[in-house]
């Protein structure tokens, strides 16, 4: 089975993530909701397929990975601070980042 090509490069994903963050503010506070929105954009069968069946197929079928979308969100919000999440979410992300650096230092 030939892998489908849903995006040509990371620039395309960044543009899509920026558009979703602008049009759906709820995605600013949830990488999971953002990822679902990206998959819906690419017509992934997320509503008709069980997670156990869908998850292994995503990469095989050429959909962007969760980590790719998450990195794109970080880059987009770095360049467009107005698209960052609520203050509460920003604080939690900052705490997690500090914990991560302390844990792996």
N, C-alpha and C positions, 0 to 999 in steps of 0.2 A: 504494500500500500504506500503510495507516494504521500509524503508529508505536505500538508497545505501550508501556504505561506501567508499568514494573516498580517504580517507587518514586515516592512522592508528594513527598518533599522530602528534604533532606540529613539531617534528624533520623532518618528511617527508615534511611538508610544507616549513620549513626553507631551506631544501636542494633544493627543487624545485625553491623557490624564488631566492636563490643564483645562481642557474644555469641560470634562466631567466635573472637576472641582468647582469651576465657575458656575455651571448650570445646576448642580446638585450639592448645596452646602453640607448636607448630612454626610457626604463622602469625605469631607475634610477631617472628621473625627473617627473614621473607621477605615482602615486599610482593607478589611474584609468586604465592606460595602462597596468600596472603590473597585476592588477586584471583581466583584459580581457585576458591577456596571461595565467594566471593560469586557468581560466575557459575554455579556448581553450584547454589547456593541458588535462583537465578532460572531454573533449568532451561535454561541456555544449552547448545547442542549441542557442547560443547567436546571430547567424547570421540569424536564421530562426524563431525566436520567438520574439514577441514584448516585450518591457521592462515591460509593465503592466502585461503580462502573466509570463514572465521569473522571475522577481524579487521575487515574493512570492514562486516560486517553488524551488529556489536555496537552501534555508535552508531545506525545506521539502525533497528535493531529496538528501541531504547530502553533498552539495558542501561547501567548506570553505567560511566563511563570509568575507566581505570586510575588517572588522576590524582585523580579524585573519591574513589576508595577509599583511595588513599595519603594524601590530606588528611584523610580521616575517621580513619584509623589514627593520624595525628599528633595530632589533636584528642582522640581517645579516650585515648591513652596520656598526653597532657598532664594530663587529668583523672583518670586511673587509672594512676599510675606502676607499679603492680604488674603491669600488662599490657605493659610495655615488654619488648623483647628481652633476650637475654643480655648480659652486660657487654661481651663481645667485639664484638657487633653494635652496641651503644650507642656504643662507642669509634669504630668505623668510621663510623657515621652522624655523629658529632660531628666527625671529621676531614673528612669530605666537606662538611659544612655550613661549616666554617671555610674550606676551599678555595673553595667556592662564593662566600662573602662576599668573600674576597680577590680572586678572579677578576673579580667583577662590581662591585667597589667603585670 
